[in-house]
């Protein structure tokens, strides 16, 4: 199918849907590197005009790639609801008007419209939106998930405590985690990026985090963000797994470059669900997966299949959606300037990822971040953080001092998250908020310093959590 538009007397022709979507995308250095971006701003406008007239049914009828991800997307799509809800006959431009209309969020929730929207449709409509549109469209869309706590309810801004350590030292990890807890962070997850893919090391950190949660009776989840196979090996060796993590991408080839398949994700989820059944009474629900995504990852693996960054990212969200995740976040600025060149592109990508994820029904958060060799700074992070919280972002990261000592990138701090909650009148999850009040860390809705007795009890709990790590696991070197 060929698409056409005329701007200022110049006619533009786009030979297929993949080309049209790429040319309509906002400027991204990654799309330029791939040679698929619009050559001029005028060509980009022409592509947007042409895209606005494409029917959603035509997008559904024109799969962009012949791969396992496309098969999954089509298998998961609710074609009956797509027709009954009147989406099939809408153009992308009309769909944009619907998404931004006052009553859409209620209909989206009541009818479960996310199941009728494919990732490619979500990406297409995002390309016609301004930054403000992405914020307004995302704000009212809420997806509630449950593991040990409840995420996604209105009025909640969750925070992942990210207590990474340069040698995976368990005591250092737990001390950093406790620091975040004192700021009211950690309700989304206590999530550690390990230095190495050591089964013993990952197991030791998992045991340590779980011991801290149990000793403090903390209503949250733990996760070590190793490769899925390493986590499952640690599980088989006796480590407790609350959430199973994996980075995912939007093409089969890109996922293969990550060392994963869709079957592996399904099998891993079943293994963790079985593990949870052996821990009765600990969990409120069976949302047990945690996924990370990010624009540019498929291109970095030369596995984008000719698709633009936003479209591939949306397809990654389609992968995540199929496995009922508890948490999903894009690591928006981590990949570097080859893919997102500067503050403007990072900001745009963050708002796109968040909107598309929420439209598809994901419990979407964002790691608001940048690397030290990109044209951005901490003000970039502050700006995007405020915009995302205004857009109803489910959760953000809490990194000590906003500077990750292991991953060597800049994110958001415990202080940043606490400031956003206060600025927007938000709170932690209901279970976590109750725990903070009970321990005197929250008074009249505001953070408070722990009294001497509470501080002593928390530190004692940390010490016992370290001592409770199985001796055989604790004796093994980690992070080496």
C-alpha positions in Angstrom: 0.0 0.0 0.0 1.4 3.4 -1.0 0.7 6.6 0.9 0.8 10.2 -0.4 0.7 13.7 0.9 1.3 17.2 -0.5 2.9 20.0 1.5 3.5 23.5 0.0 3.1 22.1 -3.5 5.5 19.3 -3.1 4.2 15.7 -3.3 5.6 13.0 -1.1 5.2 9.3 -1.6 5.7 6.6 1.0 5.9 3.1 -0.4 4.7 1.2 2.6 3.6 1.5 6.2 7.0 0.9 7.7 8.5 3.8 5.7 5.5 6.0 6.6 5.8 5.3 10.3 9.5 6.0 10.2 9.2 9.3 8.3 6.4 10.4 10.6 8.5 9.9 13.8 9.9 12.8 15.7 13.5 13.4 15.1 15.8 10.7 16.6 19.4 10.2 16.0 18.9 6.5 15.9 16.5 6.7 13.1 18.9 8.9 11.2 21.7 6.4 11.9 19.5 3.7 10.5 18.9 5.7 7.4 15.1 5.6 7.8 14.3 9.1 9.2 12.6 11.9 7.3 15.1 13.9 5.4 13.5 17.3 6.2 11.0 18.7 8.6 8.6 19.2 5.6 8.8 15.5 4.8 8.1 14.7 8.4 5.0 16.8 8.3 3.9 15.2 5.0 4.3 11.8 6.6 2.2 12.8 9.6 -0.5 14.1 7.3 -0.6 10.8 5.4 -0.5 8.8 8.5 -3.4 10.7 10.0 -5.6 9.3 7.2 -4.6 5.6 7.6 -7.3 3.4 9.0 -6.5 1.4 12.1 -7.9 -1.7 10.2 -5.3 -1.1 7.5 -2.5 -1.1 10.1 -3.8 -4.4 11.5 -3.9 -5.8 8.0 -0.3 -4.9 7.2 2.1 -6.6 9.6 5.5 -4.9 9.6 7.6 -8.0 10.2 7.2 -11.7 9.7 8.5 -12.9 13.1 7.5 -14.3 16.5 6.8 -10.9 18.0 4.3 -10.1 15.2 2.7 -13.5 15.7 2.3 -12.8 19.4 0.8 -9.4 18.8 -1.8 -10.8 16.4 -2.6 -13.7 18.7 -3.1 -11.4 21.7 -5.3 -8.9 19.7 -9.0 -8.9 20.5 -10.4 -8.6 17.0 -14.0 -8.8 18.1 -13.6 -5.9 20.6 -11.7 -4.0 17.9 -14.8 -4.1 15.7 -17.4 -3.8 18.3 -15.8 -0.7 19.9 -15.7 1.0 16.5 -11.9 1.2 16.4 -11.6 -0.6 13.1 -13.2 2.2 11.1 -11.2 5.0 12.6 -8.3 6.7 11.0 -5.2 7.4 13.1 -6.2 11.0 13.2 -9.6 10.1 14.5 -8.1 7.8 17.0 -6.0 10.6 18.3 -9.2 12.7 18.8 -10.8 9.8 20.6 -7.8 9.2 23.0 -7.8 12.8 23.9 -11.5 13.1 24.5 -12.8 13.4 28.1 -14.7 10.1 28.2 -12.0 7.9 26.6 -10.3 6.7 29.8 -13.6 5.5 31.3 -14.4 3.5 28.2 -10.8 2.2 27.9 -11.1 0.9 31.4 -14.6 -0.5 31.4 -14.4 -2.2 28.0 -10.7 -3.2 28.3 -9.9 -1.4 25.1 -6.1 -2.0 25.5 -6.7 -5.6 24.2 -8.1 -4.1 21.0 -5.1 -1.8 20.4 -2.0 -3.2 18.8 1.5 -1.7 19.5 1.7 -0.4 15.9 -1.6 1.5 16.4 -0.3 3.0 19.6 3.0 4.0 18.0 1.1 5.6 15.1 -1.2 7.7 17.2 1.8 8.8 19.4 3.5 10.2 16.2 0.6 12.6 15.7 0.8 13.9 19.3 2.6 16.9 20.8 4.4 16.4 24.1 1.4 17.9 25.9 -0.9 15.5 24.1 1.2 12.6 25.3 0.8 13.8 28.9 -2.9 14.5 28.7 -3.6 11.2 26.9 -1.6 9.1 29.4 -2.7 10.8 32.7 -6.1 9.1 33.2 -5.0 5.6 32.1 -4.4 3.3 35.1 -3.5 -0.3 35.2 -3.4 -1.9 38.7 -1.1 -4.8 39.4 -0.5 -6.9 42.5 2.4 -8.9 43.8 3.2 -8.4 47.5 2.0 -4.8 47.1 -0.6 -3.0 44.9 0.8 -0.8 42.1 -0.9 1.6 39.8 -3.8 3.1 41.8 -4.7 6.8 41.4 -2.7 9.1 43.7 0.3 6.7 43.9 3.8 7.3 42.6 5.9 4.2 43.2 9.6 4.2 43.5 12.1 1.4 42.7 15.0 1.5 45.2 18.1 0.7 43.1 20.8 0.0 45.6 23.5 -1.2 43.2 26.9 -1.9 44.4 30.2 -2.0 42.5 31.1 -5.5 43.9 27.6 -6.8 44.7 28.5 -6.7 48.4 25.2 -7.7 50.1 25.7 -5.6 53.2 26.4 -2.6 51.1 23.3 -3.3 48.9 21.1 -3.6 52.0 22.5 -0.5 53.6 21.8 1.5 50.5 18.3 0.0 50.3 17.6 1.0 53.9 18.6 4.6 53.0 16.0 4.6 50.3 13.3 3.1 52.6 13.9 6.0 55.0 12.8 8.4 52.2 9.6 6.4 51.6 11.0 4.7 48.5 11.0 1.0 47.6 7.3 0.4 47.3 7.6 -0.6 43.6 10.5 -3.0 44.1 13.9 -3.3 45.8 15.7 -4.0 42.5 19.5 -4.5 42.1 21.5 -4.6 38.9 24.2 -7.2 39.6 27.8 -6.7 38.5 28.2 -10.2 37.1 26.0 -13.1 36.0 27.1 -15.3 38.9 24.4 -17.6 40.1 25.9 -17.6 43.6 26.2 -13.8 43.6 22.6 -13.3 42.4 21.4 -15.8 44.9 23.2 -14.1 47.8 21.7 -10.7 46.9 18.2 -12.3 46.5 18.5 -13.9 49.9 19.7 -10.6 51.5 16.9 -8.5 50.0 14.3 -11.1 51.0 15.7 -11.3 54.5 15.4 -7.5 54.8 11.8 -7.5 53.6 10.9 -10.2 56.1 12.8 -8.7 59.1 11.2 -5.3 58.5 7.8 -6.8 57.5 8.1 -4.6 54.4 5.2 -4.8 52.0 7.3 -4.7 48.8 9.0 -7.0 46.2 12.6 -7.8 45.6 14.4 -8.5 42.3 17.9 -9.0 41.0 18.0 -7.8 37.3 20.3 -10.6 36.0 19.5 -12.5 32.8 16.4 -14.6 33.2 18.4 -17.8 33.0 20.7 -16.8 35.9 17.7 -15.8 38.0 16.0 -19.2 37.3 19.2 -21.0 38.1 19.4 -19.1 41.4 15.7 -20.0 42.1 16.5 -23.7 41.4 19.4 -23.4 43.9 17.0 -22.2 46.6 17.0 -18.4 46.2 13.7 -16.6 46.8 12.3 -14.8 43.7 9.5 -12.3 44.0 9.7 -10.8 40.5 11.4 -12.4 37.5 13.2 -9.7 35.4 14.1 -9.5 31.7 14.9 -6.8 29.2 12.8 -7.3 26.1 12.8 -5.8 22.6 10.3 -5.5 19.8 11.7 -7.9 17.2 12.4 -11.6 17.4 16.0 -10.9 16.2 16.6 -8.3 18.9 15.3 -10.7 21.6 17.5 -13.4 20.2 20.5 -11.0 20.7 19.4 -10.7 24.3 19.6 -14.5 24.6 15.9 -14.9 25.1 12.8 -16.3 23.3 9.1 -15.8 24.0 8.9 -19.4 25.1 11.6 -18.7 27.7 9.6 -15.8 29.2 6.5 -18.0 29.4 8.4 -20.9 31.1 10.1 -18.5 33.5 6.8 -17.0 34.5 5.3 -20.4 35.2 8.4 -21.4 37.3 8.0 -18.3 39.5 4.2 -18.8 39.9 4.9 -22.4 41.0 7.5 -21.0 43.5 5.0 -18.5 44.8 2.5 -21.3 45.4 5.1 -22.8 47.8 5.1 -19.5 49.8 1.4 -19.2 50.7 0.2 -16.0 52.3 3.0 -13.8 51.1 1.5 -12.4 47.9 -1.6 -10.4 47.0 -1.6 -11.4 43.4 0.1 -13.3 40.6 1.7 -10.5 38.6 5.3 -11.8 38.8 7.2 -10.3 35.8 9.3 -7.2 35.6 10.4 -6.0 32.2 12.6 -3.2 30.9 12.6 -1.7 27.4 14.0 1.3 25.7 14.2 3.0 22.3 17.2 2.1 20.3 18.1 -1.3 21.7 17.0 -3.2 18.5 19.1 -0.9 16.3 22.1 -1.4 18.6 21.8 -5.1 17.8 21.3 -4.5 14.1 17.9 -6.2 14.6 15.3 -3.4 14.0 14.1 -4.8 10.8 13.9 -1.4 9.1 11.4 -0.1 11.7 11.8 3.2 13.6 12.7 3.3 17.3 9.2 4.2 18.6 7.5 1.5 16.6 10.0 -1.2 17.8 9.6 0.1 21.4 5.8 -0.2 21.1 6.2 -3.8 19.9 8.4 -4.5 23.0 5.5 -3.3 25.1 3.4 -5.8 23.2 5.8 -8.5 24.2 5.7 -7.4 27.9 1.9 -7.2 27.9 1.5 -10.8 27.0 3.1 -12.0 30.3 1.0 -9.9 32.8 3.9 -7.9 34.3 3.8 -6.3 37.7 6.2 -3.6 36.5 7.5 -2.3 33.2 9.8 0.6 32.6 11.7 2.2 29.7 15.3 3.1 30.5 14.9 6.1 28.3 18.2 7.9 28.2 20.6 5.0 29.0 21.4 3.9 25.5 23.4 7.0 24.5 23.6 9.7 21.9 23.8 7.4 18.9 20.0 6.7 19.5 18.8 9.7 21.5 21.2 12.6 20.8 20.2 15.2 23.4 17.8 16.5 26.1 15.0 17.2 23.6 15.1 13.7 22.1 15.3 12.0 25.5 12.4 14.0 26.8 10.3 13.2 23.7 11.2 9.5 23.9 10.3 9.3 27.6 6.9 10.8 27.0 6.3 8.5 24.0 7.3 5.4 25.9 5.1 6.2 28.8 2.0 7.1 26.8 2.3 4.0 24.5 2.8 1.7 27.4 -0.2 3.0 29.3 -2.4 3.0 26.2 -1.5 -0.7 25.8 -2.5 -1.4 29.4 1.0 -1.7 31.0 1.9 -0.7 34.5 4.3 1.7 33.0 7.2 3.5 34.7 10.2 5.3 33.4 13.9 5.3 34.4 14.5 9.0 33.8 18.2 9.0 33.0 21.1 9.9 30.8 24.6 8.9 30.2 27.6 11.2 30.7 28.5 11.5 27.0 25.1 12.7 25.8 24.0 16.4 25.5 21.9 16.4 28.6 22.3 17.2 32.3 20.5 16.9 35.6 18.1 19.7 34.6 17.0 17.4 31.7 16.2 14.7 34.3 14.3 17.2 36.5 12.3 18.5 33.5 11.3 15.0 32.3 10.6 13.8 35.8 8.1 16.6 36.4 6.4 16.0 33.0 6.1 12.3 33.6 4.7 12.6 37.1 2.2 15.1 35.7 1.3 12.4 33.1 0.5 9.9 35.8 3.7 7.8 35.6 3.4 4.6 37.8 6.9 4.6 39.2 10.4 6.0 38.8 13.8 5.1 40.0 15.4 5.9 43.4 19.2 5.9 43.0 21.4 7.2 45.8 22.4 10.7 44.9 21.0 10.1 41.4 24.4 8.7 40.4 24.6 5.0 40.0 28.0 3.9 41.2 27.9 0.6 39.3 26.2 1.4 36.0 27.8 4.9 35.8 24.8 6.8 34.6 22.6 9.5 36.0 19.0 8.8 37.1 16.6 10.1 39.8 17.3 10.1 43.5 15.4 9.2 46.6 15.1 13.0 47.2 13.7 13.6 43.7 11.0 11.0 44.2 10.1 12.3 47.6 9.9 15.8 46.2 7.6 14.8 43.4 5.2 13.1 45.8 5.1 16.3 47.9 4.7 18.5 44.8 1.9 16.6 43.3 0.2 15.3 46.4 1.0 11.7 45.8 2.0 8.8 48.0 3.5 5.4 48.1 1.4 2.3 47.6 -1.4 1.8 50.2 0.4 -1.0 51.9 3.7 0.8 52.0 2.1 4.0 53.2 0.6 2.2 56.1 4.0 0.7 56.9 5.7 4.1 56.8 3.1 5.5 59.2 3.4 2.5 61.5 7.1 3.0 61.8 6.9 6.8 62.3 8.6 7.5 58.9 5.5 9.4 57.7 3.6 11.8 59.8 0.6 13.8 58.6 1.4 12.7 55.1 5.0 14.0 55.2 8.3 12.3 55.6 9.7 12.3 59.1 13.0 11.4 60.7 12.9 8.1 62.5 13.1 8.2 66.3 16.1 6.6 68.0 14.1 3.4 68.8 12.9 3.1 65.2 16.3 3.8 63.8 17.9 1.2 66.1 15.2 -1.4 65.1 15.8 -0.8 61.4 19.5 -1.2 61.7 19.1 -4.3 63.8 16.8 -5.7 61.1 19.5 -5.0 58.5 22.2 -6.7 60.6 19.9 -9.8 61.0 19.1 -9.8 57.3 22.8 -10.2 56.5 23.3 -12.8 59.1 20.3 -14.8 57.9 21.8 -15.3 54.5 22.6 -19.1 54.2 26.2 -19.6 55.2 27.1 -21.5 52.0 25.8 -18.7 49.9 27.3 -15.9 52.0 30.7 -17.6 51.8 30.8 -17.5 48.0 32.4 -14.5 46.4 30.0 -12.1 44.7 30.6 -9.6 41.9 33.9 -11.3 40.9 
